[in-house]
């Protein structure tokens, strides 16, 4: 009975084949995905898409092409073979949403940010998918800010340097809230009410005055009121 191919059932099969297409050697792939080089070679020879096969350099069984001597980031989307372009873009977008970081997603997909910018300009389908991924990332950030500011996060209860436990042995926790996160959420959702700038009317026009300037002005007015009140008291006493 023929043994099943490990890589065919591997969750990162597309990424493995895409990395190989971009020039990764079998040794690099083995280290990256925890596989044996012999397993990788058998899969690429027997099961990888023939349309994406490459001819190695003479005398170099690990070469992925005449110019592929090391795994490296690409600076242009056109440099990635069409056979693996879609898989590379999917890997980047999935990682972008999961990691909430474009830089981290580029590292995972083995591309650089110039490649992403190039795809945005030249590939309308990718541009739309990237916009959708950005919305998901922004929603995740909004949700985390709301969680910390409104719902709170449990933190272990500590007394005299020791964690307090419940009768059943579980760690006792207290719900902690972040005023700063709540402030950011309020400013983002209700900028007219909680924004850093306040508006006043002047000569029929609207002027934006920074909140700290307003605070200083209010303090000065309050101080002046105190001086006037003291003068009134002195006058009454005289």
C-alpha positions as CSV (number, residue, x, y, z in Angstrom):
1,X,0.0,0.0,0.0
2,X,1.4,3.4,-1.0
3,X,2.3,5.7,1.8
4,X,0.2,8.9,1.9
5,X,2.1,12.1,1.0
6,X,2.7,14.2,4.2
7,X,2.8,17.5,2.3
8,X,-0.4,16.9,0.3
9,X,-2.3,16.8,3.6
10,X,-0.2,19.5,5.2
11,X,-2.2,22.7,6.1
12,X,0.6,24.8,4.6
13,X,0.9,23.0,1.4
14,X,0.1,26.1,-0.8
15,X,2.6,28.1,1.2
16,X,5.3,25.4,0.9
17,X,4.9,25.2,-2.9
18,X,4.8,29.0,-3.2
19,X,8.0,29.3,-1.2
20,X,9.6,26.7,-3.4
21,X,8.5,28.6,-6.5
22,X,10.1,31.8,-5.1
23,X,13.4,30.1,-4.7
24,X,13.5,28.5,-1.2
25,X,15.9,25.5,-1.1
26,X,14.7,22.2,0.3
27,X,16.9,22.8,3.3
28,X,15.2,26.1,4.0
29,X,11.7,24.6,3.6
30,X,12.6,21.7,5.9
31,X,13.7,24.0,8.7
32,X,10.8,26.4,8.2
33,X,8.0,23.8,8.2
34,X,9.6,21.0,10.3
35,X,9.7,18.5,7.4
36,X,12.4,16.2,6.0
37,X,14.1,17.2,2.8
38,X,13.4,13.8,1.3
39,X,9.7,14.3,1.9
40,X,9.8,17.7,0.2
41,X,11.7,16.4,-2.8
42,X,9.2,13.5,-3.3
43,X,6.2,15.8,-3.0
44,X,7.6,18.4,-5.4
45,X,8.6,15.6,-7.9
46,X,5.4,13.7,-7.8
47,X,2.5,15.9,-6.6
48,X,3.4,19.6,-7.1
49,X,1.6,21.4,-10.0
50,X,3.5,20.5,-13.1
51,X,2.7,23.9,-14.6
52,X,4.7,25.5,-11.9
53,X,7.7,23.2,-12.2
54,X,11.1,24.8,-12.6
55,X,14.3,23.6,-14.1
56,X,17.2,23.6,-11.7
57,X,20.7,24.7,-12.5
58,X,23.1,22.0,-13.7
59,X,24.7,20.2,-10.9
60,X,22.5,21.9,-8.2
61,X,19.6,19.6,-7.2
62,X,18.3,22.2,-4.7
63,X,18.1,25.2,-7.0
64,X,14.6,26.4,-7.9
65,X,15.8,28.1,-11.0
66,X,18.8,29.7,-12.7
67,X,18.7,32.7,-10.3
68,X,17.3,31.1,-7.1
69,X,20.2,30.5,-4.7
70,X,18.5,31.7,-1.5
71,X,15.1,32.4,0.0
72,X,14.5,36.2,-0.4
73,X,11.8,38.8,-0.4
74,X,10.6,40.1,-3.7
75,X,10.4,43.8,-4.5
76,X,7.8,43.5,-7.3
77,X,4.7,41.5,-7.7
78,X,5.6,40.6,-11.2
79,X,8.7,38.7,-10.0
80,X,6.5,36.1,-8.3
81,X,5.5,33.3,-10.8
82,X,1.8,33.5,-11.8
83,X,1.3,29.9,-10.6
84,X,1.9,30.9,-7.0
85,X,0.9,34.5,-7.1
86,X,-2.7,33.9,-5.8
87,X,-1.4,31.7,-3.0
88,X,1.1,34.3,-1.9
89,X,-1.5,37.0,-1.9
90,X,-3.9,34.9,0.1
91,X,-1.2,34.0,2.6
92,X,-0.4,37.7,3.1
93,X,-4.0,38.8,3.5
94,X,-4.8,36.0,6.0
95,X,-1.7,36.8,8.0
96,X,-2.5,40.6,7.9
97,X,-5.9,39.9,9.4
98,X,-4.6,37.4,12.0
99,X,-1.5,39.4,13.1
100,X,-3.1,42.9,12.7
101,X,0.3,44.0,11.3
102,X,1.3,44.5,7.7
103,X,5.0,44.1,8.5
104,X,4.3,40.7,10.2
105,X,2.2,39.6,7.3
106,X,5.0,40.4,4.8
107,X,7.4,38.4,6.8
108,X,5.1,35.4,6.9
109,X,4.4,35.7,3.1
110,X,8.1,36.3,2.4
111,X,7.5,39.5,0.5
112,X,8.2,43.2,1.3
113,X,5.9,46.1,1.5
114,X,6.9,47.4,-1.9
115,X,5.3,44.3,-3.3
116,X,2.0,45.0,-1.5
117,X,2.0,48.6,-2.8
118,X,2.6,47.3,-6.3
119,X,-0.3,44.9,-6.1
120,X,-2.6,47.6,-4.9
121,X,-1.7,49.7,-8.0
122,X,-1.7,47.0,-10.6
123,X,-4.2,44.3,-9.3
124,X,-7.7,45.6,-8.8
125,X,-8.9,42.3,-7.3
126,X,-6.1,42.4,-4.7
127,X,-6.8,46.0,-4.0
128,X,-10.4,45.3,-3.1
129,X,-9.4,42.3,-1.0
130,X,-6.8,44.4,0.8
131,X,-9.4,47.1,1.6
132,X,-11.6,44.4,3.1
133,X,-8.7,43.0,5.1
134,X,-7.9,46.6,6.4
135,X,-11.5,46.9,7.5
136,X,-11.3,43.6,9.4
137,X,-8.0,44.8,11.1
138,X,-9.6,48.1,12.1
139,X,-12.7,46.3,13.5
140,X,-10.4,44.1,15.5
141,X,-8.6,47.1,17.0
142,X,-11.9,48.8,17.7
143,X,-13.2,45.7,19.4
144,X,-10.1,45.4,21.6
145,X,-10.2,49.0,22.6
146,X,-13.9,48.6,23.6
147,X,-13.1,45.4,25.5
148,X,-10.4,47.0,27.6
149,X,-12.3,50.3,28.1
150,X,-15.9,49.1,28.6
151,X,-15.9,45.3,29.4
152,X,-12.6,45.2,31.2
153,X,-10.1,42.4,31.4
154,X,-9.6,40.0,34.3
155,X,-6.3,40.4,36.2
156,X,-5.0,38.2,39.0
157,X,-5.7,39.5,42.5
158,X,-2.4,39.9,44.4
159,X,-1.8,40.6,48.0
160,X,1.6,41.1,49.7
161,X,3.2,39.8,46.5
162,X,1.2,36.6,46.4
163,X,-1.6,35.5,44.1
164,X,-4.9,35.0,45.9
165,X,-6.8,31.8,45.1
166,X,-10.4,30.8,45.5
167,X,-11.5,27.8,47.6
168,X,-11.3,25.6,44.6
169,X,-7.7,26.6,43.8
170,X,-8.5,28.8,40.9
171,X,-6.9,32.2,40.7
172,X,-9.0,35.0,42.0
173,X,-9.3,37.9,39.5
174,X,-10.6,41.4,39.5
175,X,-11.9,43.2,36.5
176,X,-9.6,46.0,35.3
177,X,-10.7,48.8,33.0
178,X,-8.6,51.2,31.0
179,X,-9.7,54.9,31.1
180,X,-7.3,55.6,28.3
181,X,-8.9,53.1,26.0
182,X,-12.3,54.4,26.9
183,X,-11.1,57.9,26.1
184,X,-9.8,56.8,22.7
185,X,-13.1,55.1,21.9
186,X,-15.1,58.2,22.9
187,X,-12.9,60.6,20.9
188,X,-13.1,58.3,17.8
189,X,-16.9,57.8,17.9
190,X,-17.9,61.2,19.3
191,X,-15.2,63.7,18.2
192,X,-17.5,66.7,18.5
193,X,-18.2,66.0,22.1
194,X,-14.9,64.4,23.3
195,X,-12.4,65.5,20.7
196,X,-9.1,67.3,21.6
197,X,-10.3,70.5,20.0
198,X,-13.2,72.7,21.0
199,X,-14.9,75.2,18.6
200,X,-16.0,78.7,19.3
201,X,-17.6,81.4,17.1
202,X,-15.6,84.5,16.3
203,X,-16.7,87.1,13.8
204,X,-19.1,84.7,12.1
205,X,-16.3,82.1,11.5
206,X,-15.5,78.9,13.3
207,X,-12.1,78.7,14.9
208,X,-10.6,75.5,16.3
209,X,-9.0,76.1,19.7
210,X,-6.8,73.3,21.2
211,X,-8.3,71.8,24.4
212,X,-5.1,72.6,26.4
213,X,-5.4,76.3,25.4
214,X,-9.0,76.4,26.5
215,X,-8.0,74.9,29.9
216,X,-5.3,77.5,30.4
217,X,-7.8,80.3,29.5
218,X,-10.4,78.9,31.9
219,X,-7.8,78.8,34.7
220,X,-6.8,82.4,34.1
221,X,-10.4,83.5,34.2
222,X,-11.0,81.6,37.4
223,X,-7.9,83.2,38.9
224,X,-9.1,86.7,37.8
225,X,-12.5,86.1,39.3
226,X,-10.8,85.3,42.6
227,X,-8.9,88.6,42.5
228,X,-12.0,90.6,41.7
229,X,-13.8,88.8,44.6
230,X,-11.0,89.8,47.0
231,X,-11.2,93.4,45.8
232,X,-14.9,93.5,46.4
233,X,-14.4,92.2,50.0
234,X,-11.8,94.9,50.7
235,X,-14.2,97.6,49.4
236,X,-17.0,96.4,51.5
237,X,-14.8,96.3,54.6
238,X,-13.6,99.9,53.9
